Amino acid sequence: MAESTASAHWSYRGLYLLLVAIVGFAQLLPFSPGPGTFPGPDVILLITCAWVVRRPDFLPTLLIAAVFLLGDVIFMRPLGLWAAFVVMGTEFLRMRAVAWRDLNFLLEWFMVAGVLSAMTLVNRLVLWVIFVDQPALGLTLIRLLGTIAVYPLVVLLAARFFGLRKLAPGAVDRLGHKH
């Protein structure tokens, strides 16, 4: 029995890594080579937030840090800065996931939107303080609003296709341990 619970954790971690790899690869492809396109939502961040809010036990902090640190390298962002903000934001969500599991989805969406907004604006402020070139504020806000708007779709797809649902209050695993 313990092996099946551990294997479920590893299968969800593998599924998370597969989804992140697919989305990351798609972001690297030159779909719109021309200027004047709007930035798309940060789907990798949305998948991570949905995973942490729905099942915080399936996604360890070190895995999140490694994924976003690798993302900093691949997407040529300041090394470790965005990864640090993502780890702080997801840990904030993780600490409150048990208390929020009986909240309705609208409140969950607002809480995640607040965390995403704080992460984005603090990241932008730090980059401004250290004089790093960054996109226009309007483009950053468009990306943030797009990311917030797509969160319900990511949660819906995660629940429908991957069975990623919040644990009910008082739920127990196969061994009888409370979550």
C-alpha positions in Angstrom: 0.0 0.0 0.0 2.8 2.4 0.8 4.3 1.8 -2.5 1.1 2.7 -4.3 0.9 6.1 -2.5 4.5 6.8 -3.2 4.1 5.8 -6.8 1.1 8.1 -7.1 3.3 11.0 -5.9 6.0 10.1 -8.4 3.6 9.7 -11.3 2.1 13.1 -10.6 5.6 14.6 -10.4 6.5 13.0 -13.7 3.3 14.2 -15.2 4.1 17.7 -14.0 7.6 17.6 -15.5 6.2 16.3 -18.8 3.7 19.1 -19.0 6.3 21.7 -18.1 8.7 20.3 -20.8 5.9 20.4 -23.4 4.9 23.9 -22.6 8.5 25.1 -22.3 9.3 23.5 -25.7 6.2 25.2 -27.3 7.3 28.6 -25.8 10.7 28.2 -27.5 9.2 27.6 -31.0 9.1 30.7 -33.2 5.3 30.8 -33.7 5.0 34.6 -34.2 8.3 35.9 -35.6 6.8 39.4 -36.3 6.8 42.4 -34.0 3.6 43.7 -32.3 2.4 40.5 -30.7 0.9 40.3 -27.2 2.7 38.2 -24.6 1.0 35.0 -23.8 0.1 33.8 -20.3 2.7 32.1 -18.2 1.3 28.6 -18.4 4.1 26.9 -16.5 3.5 29.1 -13.6 -0.2 28.4 -13.8 0.3 24.7 -13.8 2.6 25.0 -10.8 0.1 27.1 -8.9 -2.8 24.8 -9.7 -0.8 21.8 -8.6 0.2 23.5 -5.3 -3.3 24.7 -4.5 -5.0 21.4 -5.4 -2.5 18.9 -4.1 0.5 20.5 -2.3 1.9 17.0 -1.3 2.4 16.1 -5.0 4.9 18.9 -5.8 7.9 19.5 -3.6 9.5 22.8 -3.3 12.9 21.7 -4.6 11.2 20.5 -7.8 9.6 23.9 -8.3 12.9 25.6 -7.7 14.7 23.4 -10.1 12.1 23.9 -12.9 12.0 27.7 -12.6 15.8 27.9 -12.2 16.2 26.0 -15.4 13.5 28.3 -16.9 15.6 31.3 -15.9 18.6 29.8 -17.8 16.6 28.8 -20.9 14.5 32.0 -21.2 17.5 34.2 -20.3 16.1 35.8 -17.2 18.2 37.0 -14.3 19.4 33.8 -12.8 17.4 32.7 -9.8 15.3 35.9 -9.3 12.1 34.7 -10.8 12.7 31.2 -9.4 13.0 32.7 -5.9 9.7 34.7 -6.3 7.9 31.6 -7.6 9.1 29.5 -4.7 8.0 32.2 -2.2 4.6 32.6 -3.9 4.0 28.9 -4.2 5.1 28.3 -0.6 2.6 31.0 0.5 -0.1 29.1 -1.4 1.0 25.8 0.0 0.8 27.0 3.6 -2.8 28.0 3.0 -3.9 25.2 0.8 -5.4 23.1 3.7 -7.3 26.1 5.0 -8.5 27.1 1.6 -9.7 23.7 0.5 -13.3 24.4 1.4 -13.3 27.8 -0.3 -15.2 28.2 -3.5 -13.3 28.5 -6.7 -13.8 32.3 -7.1 -12.1 33.0 -3.8 -9.3 30.6 -4.8 -8.9 32.4 -8.1 -8.7 35.8 -6.4 -6.1 34.5 -3.9 -3.9 33.0 -6.7 -4.4 36.3 -8.7 -3.1 38.3 -5.7 -0.1 36.1 -5.3 0.7 36.2 -9.1 0.3 40.0 -9.1 2.6 40.4 -6.1 5.2 38.2 -7.6 5.1 40.0 -10.9 5.2 43.5 -9.5 8.0 42.8 -6.9 10.0 41.1 -9.7 9.5 44.2 -11.9 10.5 46.5 -9.0 13.7 44.5 -8.2 14.6 44.6 -11.9 14.0 48.3 -12.0 16.1 48.9 -8.9 19.1 47.0 -10.3 18.7 48.7 -13.7 17.9 45.6 -15.8 16.2 46.2 -19.2 12.6 44.9 -19.1 9.5 45.0 -21.3 7.2 48.0 -21.1 4.9 48.1 -18.1 1.9 47.7 -20.3 3.2 44.4 -21.8 3.9 43.1 -18.3 0.4 43.9 -17.1 -1.1 42.3 -20.2 0.8 39.2 -19.5 -0.2 39.2 -15.9 -3.9 39.7 -16.8 -3.7 37.0 -19.4 -2.1 34.7 -16.9 -4.8 35.4 -14.3 -7.6 35.0 -16.9 -6.3 31.5 -18.0 -6.1 30.1 -14.5 -9.6 28.7 -14.5 -9.0 26.9 -17.7 -5.8 25.3 -16.4 -7.6 24.2 -13.2 -10.4 22.7 -15.3 -8.1 20.8 -17.6 -6.0 19.6 -14.6 -9.2 18.3 -12.9 -10.7 16.7 -16.0 -7.7 15.2 -17.7 -5.4 14.4 -14.8 -7.7 14.0 -11.9 -6.1 16.8 -9.9 -8.7 17.8 -7.4 -8.6 19.3 -3.9 -8.8 16.8 -1.1 -12.1 17.0 0.8 -11.8 18.0 4.5 -11.1 14.9 6.5 -10.0 12.9 3.5 -7.6 10.0 4.2 -5.3 8.1 2.0 -5.2 4.4 1.5 -3.3 3.9 4.8 -5.8 5.9 6.8 -3.6 9.0 7.2 -5.4 12.3 7.3 -4.3 15.1 4.9 
